[in-house]
Amino acid sequence: MEKPTFKEALKFWTKLGFISFGGPAGQVAIMHEFLVEKKKWISDSKFLHALNYCMVLPGPEAQQLATYIGWMLHGTLGGLAAGILFVLPSMFMLLGLSVIYVSFGNLPWVFAIFSGLKPAVIAIVILALIKIGKKSLLSTFHYFVALAAFVCIFFFNVPFPLIIVGAIILASICRQFFPMLFDVNTNKTSQKEIDEKEFYINKHTITPNIGFKPTRFWKQISVGVLLWFIPLAAFYFLTSDFEFWKKLSLFFTKAAFVTFGGAYAVLPYVAQVSVEKFNWLTNLQMIDGLALGETTPGPLIMVLVFVGFMAGHNHFGNSLAMGSLGLLATTFYTFLPCFLFILVGAPIIERTQENKRVKEILALVTAAVVGVILNLTIYLGKAVIFPNAFSFASLDYTTLGWTIISFIAMHRFKIGMITWIGVSAIFGLVYYLIAP
């Protein structure tokens, strides 16, 4: 198998950016079908090895997997091209949708459409909770950690980053002294051996210049830090409200480092800070942003750029220009760490195979994330189903009913997420037209 040209790879990464609907599972499936089964650019074993590494990192695993494979195919330039093109189309789509949202969102019929979308989004979050829970809660100990994480964030308002750090510390201590807590039942099915030589990159491929090299490592870290400071310096010298931009830059950088378990895990943290502490947007606008994020390709973590848009738009007196700048800044600070994790870590991780210790610790972190997502479900559900106050008198029966219908439609009848979002938008509009 000959090495694919950079032009061939670029063509696929561009296409992927426009068709990567369906969340991480769908995005990984698209890459596997094209890169492994169709083109044979990378073998299944190497694809899964890269995916396993990306899944234990904070950040969107599908975007990082694309960056990793791009790096294996064409070095740093290939990794940058794959990762950037994975994000770019959805960024521009969300920019357009955000402008339309703030410009026309107060029109009654547009408001009605979003009213139909909100219960569908709640159902989507519940489905995510179930899906991640099935994968992550592998033992009684995992259930205990998930429950503890939920109690911490729901009852005691413990910040999400502290829960992650706490889970890592607990896992490290327990693994040292009580390793039996990590025992899980796994039924592994044997797979027939596939001829690795059919693939350009396979488990026998010797990647040059891998392993930990201090000079390269610190050079890459220095470049990353410099890139992080450049927009901040521009904000300092070119804008009138540096404090706002510093707060936004620091917040989304921190969010990028604690996004274990995908976007649904970090959303409670983002909502907790951006809605309740910074007052950049309301919790209902947060749900609308999640609905917009679900309708665009690319990683769901792109919903954060909607938050950045609303922050700039609202802080600077409904300015579309400042909203757009906030969106661009949020994109940059959310994804810069993702590229660093891959471009710095991939040469090191290529020298290793499965690290059982790290895997078990991070599995416990993911279990904690399940508890955090349960908190997100309650937080968003309360805002939508009990719009005025948490009481039966305030219960919105129509919204509750459509949430249940949405869950059954997507879970029981496997109706696609994008399709159901369209159905929900039509439902909201029709209900507005016929309701008394």
N, C-alpha and C positions, 0 to 999 in steps of 0.2 A: 504494500500500500504506500503510494507516494504522498509526500507532505502536501496538504492543501495550500493553495496560494493565499496570501493575505487578502486578496480581492475576493476570492470565494468565501472566505470566512466572514469578511466584512458584509457581504451580501446577506448571509444568513443572520448575523447579529442585528442588522438593520430590520430585516423581516420579523425577527423574534420580538423586537421592541414594539411592533404594531399588533402582534397576534397573541401576546402572552397574557391572555385572560385566564381566569379559573384559579387564581391563587397559586401558592408555591407548588402544590401537587400537580396542577395542570401545566405550569411552566416547566417543571422538571420533566414531565412526561413528553412535552414537545421537544425539549432538548435531547432526551434519550432516543426518541423515535428518529430524529434527524441525524444526530452526531454518532450514535452507536449503531442503530439498526440499518439506516439508509446509507449514510456516507462512510461508515466505519472509520471515522477519524480518531475515535477513542474506544477502547474496549470497555465492556461492562464492569469489569473488576476495577479499572482505573476511574471510571465514572462514579462508581459507588464509593470508592476511597475518597475522592474529592468531595462528594456529597456529604459523607459522614463528617468530614472536617468542617464544612460550611454549616452543618446543622448544629454544631456545638458552639459556633460563634454567635455573638450578638449581631443583629442585622438580618436583612432579608436573604435567606439561604439560596433562593433561585438566582438572584442578581449576583451573589458572591460566587455561586457555582459557574455562572457564565464567565465571570472575571477569571476564575481559576482555570477553566478550560481554555479561554482565550490566551492566558499566560502560557499554558503548556504548549499550545500550538504555535504562538508567535511572540513569546516573551512579554516584556512589560507593555509594549505598544499594543499587542494583541489583547492583553488583559484590560487595558484602559478602554480600547475600542468596544469590547464586548460589554463591559460594565456600564459605560456611558450610554451606549445605544439601547441598553435594556431599560434605562430610566428616561431618556430624553423625550420620546414620543408622549409618554403619560404625563410628563411635566408640562409640556405645552398644551396638552388637552385639558389638564386640570387648571392651568392658567386661564384658558378660554372659558371653562365652565365656572370658575370662581368669579370672573368678571361678570358673566351673565347672572350668576346667583345674586351678587350684591346689587346689580343694576335693576334686575326685574323680580327678585325673590319676594318682594312685598306685594306684587300683583296677586289678587285673590286666586286666580286659576293656577299660577305657579306655586303659590303657597299650598294649594290643595294637592298638587302633584307631590310635593315633598311630604305632606301629611300622610299620603299613601305609602311613601317610601320608608318612613320611620319604623313602622311595625315590621316591615320586611327586614330591615337592618337588624332589629332586635333578634329576629329568628335566625339570621345569618350568624350573629355572635353566639347564640345558644348552640348552633350546629358546630361552630368552631370549638366551643368549650367541650362538647361531647367528643369530637374528633381528636383533639389534643389530649383529653383525659384518657381515652382508650390507649393511646400510644405511650403516655407518660406514667400513668398510675399502675405500676407493675407489681407492687407489694403493699402490705399493710403500712410499712414505713413511709412509702411514697404518699399514700392517702393521708397519713398523719401530717406530713410536711405541707401538703396542699391545704389541709384544714387550718394549720397553724398560720400559713401565709394569708389565707382569707381573713382569719380573726384579726391579724395584725393590721391589715390595710383597711378593713371594714369598720372595726370597732375602735381601733387605736390610731387610725390615720397615719400609720408608719409609712414613710416614703418608699416607693418601689425600689430605688437603688439599695437602700438598707436591707430590704427583704432579700434581694439577690445576694448581697455580701453575707448576710446571716445564713442563707441556705448553703453557700460555699463553705463557710466556716463549720457549720453543723455537719455537712457531708464529709469534710476532711477529718474531723474529730471522730465521727462515728465509723468511718472506714478504717481508721487506725485501730480503734478499740473494740468495735462491734461489727466486724465485716459481715457477720451472718445476716444483718439487717438488709443487705443489698442483694441477697439471694432472690432471684426471680425465676419463674418457670418459662423457659423458652423452648419451643419446639422448632428446631431448625430442619428444614427440608434440604436434602442434598440436591445439588444441581449438576447436570452433566457438564463435563469439562468442555470448554469451548476453545477452539484453536486461537490463541492470542495473536498469532502471527498475521491473522487476517486484518488486523487493525493497525493504523499508523502509530498511535500511542497505546501501548499495552503494558502488562505488568513486568515485561522483560526490558522495556525501554529504559535506557540509562540517560536521565536528564542531566545535562552538564551544569556545573557550577551550583550544586545544591548543598544543603547542610547549613549549619550556623557559621556565618563569616562575619566577625565583629565589624570590620570596616564597612561592608555593604549594609549591614543591619543599621548601624548608627547613621550612615549616609541617608538611607531611606527614611528613617525616623526624623532626621533633620529637615529633609525636603518636605515631609508631611507637616511638621510644625511650622515651617516657613509658609507653606500654602495656607495653613490655618490662620496665620497672622495677617496675611496680605489683605483680605477683605476687611478685617477688623481695623487695620491701619487706614484703609480708604474711608471707612465709616467715621473714623476719628477726625480726619482732615476735611472731608467733603460733606458731612451732614451736620445738621444743627442739634440733633438729639442723640449723641453718642451712647448715652446710658441705655436707651431702648435697644439699640442695635447690639450692644455688648450683652445685654440680658438675653436677647433672642439667640445670639451666637453661642453663648455658653449653655443655654438651656437645651438647644437641639444637639449640640455636641454631646452633652451628658446623656440625652435620650438615646443617641446612637450607640453608646457604650453599654446600655442596660437593656437592649432590645433582644433578650433571650426569649425564644419561643415565638418570635414573629411579632407582627404589628398589633395583634390583639392583646399581647402582653404589655406593651408599652403604652397603649392608649389610656389605661387608667391613670398612669403617671402623668401623661400629657394633659388629660382632662383635669386631674387634681391640681396641677400647677397653672396651666394656661387659662382655665375657666375660673377656678376659685381663688387663686392667688394673684395672678397677673390681670385678670378680667379682660383678656384679649378677645374672647367670644363667649357665647352662652353654651350651655350643655346641649340645647336643641340644635344650635348651629353646628356643634361637634358631630351630632348624628347625621345632619345633612351632608357634612364633609365626608363622613364615612360612606354614605350612599353614593356620593360623587366618585369617591375612590374606588368603590366596587364596580363602577361602570366603565372604568378606564383600564387599559392594559398595564402591565408592569406590576411591581410589588405593591401590596396594600399599604406598606409603610409610607407610600406617597400621600396618604391622608394627612401626614404631618405638614406637607407643603401648603395644604389648604389652611391649616392653623396658622402658618407663617403669613399667608396672604391676608387672612382676617386680622391678624395682629397688626400688620402694617397699615391696612385699610382703616381699621377702627381707631388706632392710636393717632393717626395723622388726619383726622377729620374726614373720613370717607374718601381718601385719596386712592384712586386706582393705580397710580404710578408707584406710590409707597407700598401698596398691597403687592404689586408685581415684584418690587424689589425684595420685600419680605419673603415672597415665595421662592425667589432665586437664591437668597441667602440661606433659607431653610434647606433647600435641596442640597446646596453645597456642604453645609455643616452636618447634614444627616448622612450623606454618602461618602464624605472624605474618609472617615474611619473604616468604612466597609472596604474601600480600596487598599488602605494600609494593612488591614488584617490579612488580605490575600497576597498582595505583592511583597509584604514583609514575611508573612508566615508560610506561604506555599513552598518556597525553597527549603524551609526547615522541615515542614511536615512531609515533604516528599521522601525524606530520609527515614521516616518512621512508618510503621503500620498501626494497627489498633493499639491504643494505649488504654488498657482496661481501667486504670485508676482514674484518669481524666474523664473517661466516658461515664463512669458510675457517679462521679461528683456532679457532672453537668446534667445527668439524668435527674438527679435530685433537684437541681435548679429548675429544670423544666416542670417537675412536679409542683414546685412552689408557684410557678407561673400559672398553673391551672387554678389555684386558689385566687390569684390576682384577676384572672379572666372572669371568674365567677363574680367577683366584686364589680367588674366592668358591666357584666350582664345586669346586675341589680341596679347599678348606678344609672345606666341608660334606660333600662326598662321602667324605673320609677319616674324618670323625667317624661317619658312618652305616655305611659299608661295612667299615671296619676299626675296630670299636668299642673294642677293647682296646689294640691296638698295630698299627703299620703293618708288617704281615708277612703272608705267605700263611697262616700258622697262625691268624691272627686274622680272616681274610677271612670275612665273612658272605655265603655263597653265595645264600641266599634273598633277602636285601636287594639284592644285585647283580643277581640274576635279575629281580626286580620292577622295579628301576630301568630295565633294558633293555626290559622289556615296556612299561613306562609311556612311555618315549621313543618306541617304535615306535607305540604306540596313538595318542599325541597328534600325532606328527610325520607318520607314514605314513598313518594312517587318519583323521586329523583329528577324533578324539574330543575333545569340549569339556573344558576344564580342570576346571570344576566337576563335570561328570559323572564324570571320571576320579578326582577326589579322593574322591567318594562310593564308587566301585568299590574304590579302594585301602583306604578305611576298612573296607569289608566284607571285603576280602581279609585285612587284619590280624586282624580278629575271628575269621574262619573258621580261619585258620592257627593262632591261639592255641587254638581249641577242638579241632582235630584233631591238632596236633603232639604228639609223644610227650613 
